[in-house]
């Protein structure tokens, strides 16, 4: 049988897990302004892809290029920062 201390720890862990699940970030739970911004960002990426060009367009593509060039701090950079660091704009 579990001790009182073990039972309390288990109860605490369950509560933490439940709070984490409630806080889980999904687009449906985000504020309207954030959803709008994400939509605009997605539209901009789609527009860049439609216009074509030989240079990488998405953050993932830029990240892969940064990885090939062994650019430090690349995992914390956003698309624009990666593009600047790689000299794409």
BELZI-V305201 format. One record per backbone hydrogen bond with DSSP energy under -0.5 kcal/mol. CO is the residue of the C=O (numbers start at 1). NH is the residue of the N-H. E is the energy in kcal/mol with one decimal. If there is no record, write none. Layout:
BEGIN
CO | NH | E
CO | NH | E
END
This chain:
BEGIN
3 | 7 | -2.4
4 | 8 | -2.4
5 | 9 | -2.2
6 | 10 | -2.5
7 | 11 | -2.4
8 | 12 | -2.4
9 | 13 | -2.4
10 | 14 | -2.3
11 | 15 | -2.2
12 | 16 | -2.4
13 | 17 | -2.3
14 | 18 | -2.4
15 | 19 | -2.5
16 | 20 | -2.4
17 | 21 | -2.2
18 | 22 | -2.1
19 | 23 | -2.1
20 | 24 | -0.6
21 | 24 | -0.6
24 | 26 | -0.7
26 | 29 | -1.4
26 | 30 | -0.7
27 | 30 | -1.1
31 | 35 | -2.2
32 | 36 | -2.6
33 | 37 | -2.3
34 | 38 | -2.6
35 | 39 | -2.2
36 | 40 | -2.5
37 | 41 | -2.4
38 | 42 | -2.5
39 | 43 | -2.3
40 | 44 | -2.3
41 | 45 | -2.1
42 | 46 | -2.4
43 | 47 | -2.4
44 | 48 | -2.4
45 | 49 | -2.4
46 | 50 | -2.2
47 | 51 | -2.1
48 | 52 | -0.7
49 | 52 | -0.5
58 | 62 | -2.4
59 | 63 | -3.2
60 | 64 | -2.4
61 | 65 | -2.0
62 | 66 | -2.6
63 | 67 | -2.4
64 | 68 | -2.1
65 | 69 | -2.1
66 | 71 | -2.6
67 | 70 | -0.8
71 | 74 | -1.0
73 | 76 | -1.0
74 | 77 | -1.0
78 | 82 | -2.4
79 | 83 | -2.6
80 | 84 | -2.5
81 | 85 | -2.7
82 | 86 | -2.1
83 | 87 | -0.6
83 | 88 | -3.5
83 | 89 | -0.6
84 | 87 | -0.9
END
